[in-house]
Amino acid sequence: MELYLRGEFSHSRVTSQRRRRVTPSACMVVAFILSAGLMLGLPLALAGQAGGGNLVYGEREAMGSFNPLSDQPMRAVSDRLFSVLFEGLFRYDYEVEEFEPVLAESVQVEPGAGSALVRLRNDVLWHDGSRFTAEDVVASYEAILGNPTHDRLDIISLVESVESLGQYQVRFRFTDPLSDPERVMDLWLLPARQLRSNPDELGVRPIGTGPYQFQERNIEGTVRLTRFEEYWGGSTNLDRLEMRLSVDVGTMTTQLLADVLNLVVDLPPANLVQVENAGTHAIRPYQSYTIYTFAYNLLDPVLNDARVRRAFTMALNRQQMLNQWYDGRGEILAGPFVPTAPFFDPNRRALPYDPGEAAALLDAAGFQDLNGNGIRETPDGEPMELSLLLPVARQATGSAEQNVAQDFIDALGGLGIQVRLENVDRDIWEQRVFHDRDYQVAWLPWTFDPIYDISRLFHSRNIRPGGANVTQYANADVDRLLDQYAEAQDPALRRDLMRSVQGFIAQEQPYSFLFTVDRHAAARNGFVLPRIDPYFFFTHIRDWYFIPEFR
Amino acid sequence: MRRFWFYLGLIGRYLGLFVTVGVLASAALALVPDVRAPGPFMDRWQENLRVFLLFDYFAIDPNRGFSVWDVLLAASWRTGTLLLGALAFSLGPALILSLRIEQSRNPRISRVTAQVLRSLSNLPVLIWAILFMLVAFQFAGIVPVFSQIREGAGAAVAAAVILPILALVLGDGALGSTLDRFQARARDIGRSETMLAVRARGLRQGRFLVRSMVPDVVDEAASKATLFLSGAIVIEVIFEWQGLGWRIWQALGSVKDYPVILGCVTVVMALVLGAHLLRDVLRAAALPHLR
């Protein structure tokens, strides 16, 4: 357009004097009318879908390495793609609450459960066409066991060794007897040859056994996967899966409404209304297995008293926080389990919101305002001051965290406790909470994977730096119950053991458990998602499809 | 020979400035705690300096899938296009209108157009960007994001190219200030004694007017390039125009990408200083007495 206008201008200079006077201004007017026309709505429809059976979805963060065994932190964006690229020996099925075999054909737990014999499927191909064998399982476990900083090590370290017994059979040996060895067998597997020769290449060009294979990742952060025709489990409906990066939630929502995207996996509450009002898209709420908490450092002299922590929880109006900052879309928690999680105890009630009782608990613990200045003193006579560590919010969803943190400060202020907010970068927050334990109170959302293993958070063996027991909670009874749980075979016994653990945790409140927030996927009408995996999201992608007239 | 030394001195001055700012930026980035590259400040500063001075950006990082060089190249191209488009759409109309107002006997349309553009230009870039995005979507069903340039058709492609540029041009008073400057300068030149002489001799006034305004245009282009770079960050985020601003914003996300941040800062610095160097060179060429 710019060149066209310039051409007109130079042409006009060789014509009449009058035309020379008028044309430049006219060009300007025409240019702006054209631009305004574009803005104000030339009635042209968008181009249609990229093609039948192609699912395009939006993410707010770029994909990192494609190697699931590298020591990058577990992130939802990566895990979602990994779940269609890679497979493990077993996978947890939320509906039946059991592990189902994937690349394993059968598992035989040996007497004492100190080891297990796993027979592998013999009809599985890697995306590069080579055959999946026992050697790949051994190499994958060796890779993660040799990486002391990997996020999954808390669980995988229960494996002492994995040995190959022929082409399609492996033996797992465990450090302690395991009643459900499948829970250490959901590790995504990679081909041994590439893993041993060039693991970095797997981070750029992944090779798995999943129903979709890697096609390309471009510089804009778009990742394209295509259907793996040789997939052992048969065909899938969608031809292609495409992830597009969109750092602005508003723009992503607009792209969804304009069918540039077919699906958004996690739409923030603030944008839900816009999509709901449009009426062209279906909103699918799903339980996320994410819990929001304030974590307490139990080695802190003020916070090592359970009465203080109970008082803090009772001072927080959690229902109001949920209503005000998350649009009421979630549920208040009494402990670490969300209502849809295995071993959730429906009879356990969350501590009530009761500032009066909270104040009485603090008085009983010896934290009183003796000098009448409005601030409680510790038994040593020091003013009761705490710091709250919060990662800096950047996205729209992050502002809710800031508001909840402010509510915490206000609630404790009402009890006569001064709380200083430490807003730090997310990296620093992770380092201080997970490695240095350099905090008093920290905002800490936990997202559990399908195994929902709370022993990571509460068993004293995970107090180690980098371990998930960040509150440094140590209770011999809880350790014993968790160990018994790991060894128990009987589901009823396991349920009872886990409910006992929840009783201890509710009593001692190493965290203030706040609430779980529903997640919402939004998909255009005509795209059918019979099942959504609450964690990996795409696990059941093989059943998803476009109704033909909507393609 | 004098001319050679003059230009060499000019380039040296800007190169010195570039290195100084780069060294300071490397130090500033080393001050930010990076848990993935812990260590004393001096070690991290040295590492940043090595990357900055040796332009060590070519290794492919599995976490990114591309080298920093690839990322910078793609981002620079996009930001460069946005900047050039914005410069053309702001300086061009402002110059034409100013000349028309000064030369025409009845410049009513030009005056009104200039006044309207000046008024529109008072809104911030952010408001224009959101407004364009909403209006394009609500009235035409178009989402003018960058990916439409490749995958869209017709109006969607045009909107994805033009609307970000228009938002940048109209926002933050950029066009208004350019119009003010050009109009004032054109008026000064039009009333100058030299212009009286040109008229008296019956020579072509327009040609003289345009030639006299070249230094102002160059000057304005350099200063507006800096302003547009700031606005480009907002534009790139909203319109998903994955240039340097978008890259910096994205690299500051939950997974920090410090090499990309340092690279983007280096390129932005090079663009700003390059624009100013070009301005000085062109001014010196056009006005020999400056040498």
Boltz contact constraints between the chains, C-beta under 6 A:
constraints:
  - contact:
      token1: [A, 2]
      token2: [B, 88]
      max_distance: 6.0
  - contact:
      token1: [A, 21]
      token2: [B, 104]
      max_distance: 6.0
  - contact:
      token1: [A, 24]
      token2: [B, 96]
      max_distance: 6.0
  - contact:
      token1: [A, 24]
      token2: [B, 100]
      max_distance: 6.0
  - contact:
      token1: [A, 25]
      token2: [B, 100]
      max_distance: 6.0
  - contact:
      token1: [A, 25]
      token2: [B, 109]
      max_distance: 6.0
  - contact:
      token1: [A, 25]
      token2: [B, 110]
      max_distance: 6.0
  - contact:
      token1: [A, 28]
      token2: [B, 93]
      max_distance: 6.0
  - contact:
      token1: [A, 28]
      token2: [B, 113]
      max_distance: 6.0
  - contact:
      token1: [A, 35]
      token2: [B, 162]
      max_distance: 6.0
  - contact:
      token1: [A, 35]
      token2: [B, 166]
      max_distance: 6.0
  - contact:
      token1: [A, 38]
      token2: [B, 158]
      max_distance: 6.0
  - contact:
      token1: [A, 38]
      token2: [B, 159]
      max_distance: 6.0
  - contact:
      token1: [A, 39]
      token2: [B, 132]
      max_distance: 6.0
  - contact:
      token1: [A, 39]
      token2: [B, 135]
      max_distance: 6.0
  - contact:
      token1: [A, 40]
      token2: [B, 139]
      max_distance: 6.0
  - contact:
      token1: [A, 41]
      token2: [B, 139]
      max_distance: 6.0
  - contact:
      token1: [A, 41]
      token2: [B, 140]
      max_distance: 6.0
  - contact:
      token1: [A, 42]
      token2: [B, 140]
      max_distance: 6.0
  - contact:
      token1: [A, 42]
      token2: [B, 155]
      max_distance: 6.0
  - contact:
      token1: [A, 44]
      token2: [B, 154]
      max_distance: 6.0
  - contact:
      token1: [A, 44]
      token2: [B, 155]
      max_distance: 6.0
  - contact:
      token1: [A, 45]
      token2: [B, 141]
      max_distance: 6.0
  - contact:
      token1: [A, 46]
      token2: [B, 141]
      max_distance: 6.0
  - contact:
      token1: [A, 46]
      token2: [B, 156]
      max_distance: 6.0
  - contact:
      token1: [A, 47]
      token2: [B, 152]
      max_distance: 6.0
  - contact:
      token1: [A, 47]
      token2: [B, 153]
      max_distance: 6.0
  - contact:
      token1: [A, 61]
      token2: [B, 253]
      max_distance: 6.0
  - contact:
      token1: [A, 64]
      token2: [B, 63]
      max_distance: 6.0
  - contact:
      token1: [A, 65]
      token2: [B, 62]
      max_distance: 6.0
  - contact:
      token1: [A, 65]
      token2: [B, 63]
      max_distance: 6.0
  - contact:
      token1: [A, 200]
      token2: [B, 62]
      max_distance: 6.0
  - contact:
      token1: [A, 203]
      token2: [B, 62]
      max_distance: 6.0
  - contact:
      token1: [A, 204]
      token2: [B, 62]
      max_distance: 6.0
  - contact:
      token1: [A, 204]
      token2: [B, 65]
      max_distance: 6.0
  - contact:
      token1: [A, 217]
      token2: [B, 65]
      max_distance: 6.0
  - contact:
      token1: [A, 219]
      token2: [B, 66]
      max_distance: 6.0
  - contact:
      token1: [A, 219]
      token2: [B, 74]
      max_distance: 6.0
  - contact:
      token1: [A, 220]
      token2: [B, 242]
      max_distance: 6.0
  - contact:
      token1: [A, 247]
      token2: [B, 250]
      max_distance: 6.0
  - contact:
      token1: [A, 248]
      token2: [B, 237]
      max_distance: 6.0
  - contact:
      token1: [A, 248]
      token2: [B, 238]
      max_distance: 6.0
  - contact:
      token1: [A, 251]
      token2: [B, 240]
      max_distance: 6.0
  - contact:
      token1: [A, 254]
      token2: [B, 137]
      max_distance: 6.0
  - contact:
      token1: [A, 254]
      token2: [B, 143]
      max_distance: 6.0
  - contact:
      token1: [A, 255]
      token2: [B, 143]
      max_distance: 6.0
  - contact:
      token1: [A, 258]
      token2: [B, 141]
      max_distance: 6.0
  - contact:
      token1: [A, 258]
      token2: [B, 143]
      max_distance: 6.0
  - contact:
      token1: [A, 260]
      token2: [B, 143]
      max_distance: 6.0
  - contact:
      token1: [A, 426]
      token2: [B, 254]
      max_distance: 6.0
  - contact:
      token1: [A, 427]
      token2: [B, 35]
      max_distance: 6.0
  - contact:
      token1: [A, 427]
      token2: [B, 256]
      max_distance: 6.0
  - contact:
      token1: [A, 428]
      token2: [B, 33]
      max_distance: 6.0
  - contact:
      token1: [A, 431]
      token2: [B, 35]
      max_distance: 6.0
